[in-house]
């Protein structure tokens, strides 16, 4: 079955309005950011995601790019939808 563009839009809107799916994505992205912070992994770029340091102080170190966060979030949404 082939989805029309409107079907795809409706599907994405449904995901975007599903708080449980968005929370699953947020948690996975945050877990990855914590892992990167703990391993002292950074990403050399102008824009991206950061996470506070262990002690709660601000950090300006970019840990991952938005494309990586999107990928992690989408994979988490897929996992959650399979349940």
BELWOSUL-V490976 format. One record per pair of residues at least 24 apart in sequence whose ideal C-beta (glycine too) atoms are under 7 Angstrom apart, sorted by sequence separation. I is the first residue (numbers start at 1). J is the second residue. If there is no record, write none. Layout:
I_J ; I_J
This chain:
37_63 ; 36_63 ; 36_64 ; 33_63 ; 33_64 ; 32_64 ; 29_69 ; 32_72 ; 29_72 ; 28_72 ; 29_73 ; 28_73 ; 25_73 ; 28_76 ; 25_76 ; 24_76 ; 25_77 ; 24_77 ; 21_77 ; 24_80 ; 21_80 ; 20_80 ; 21_81 ; 15_77
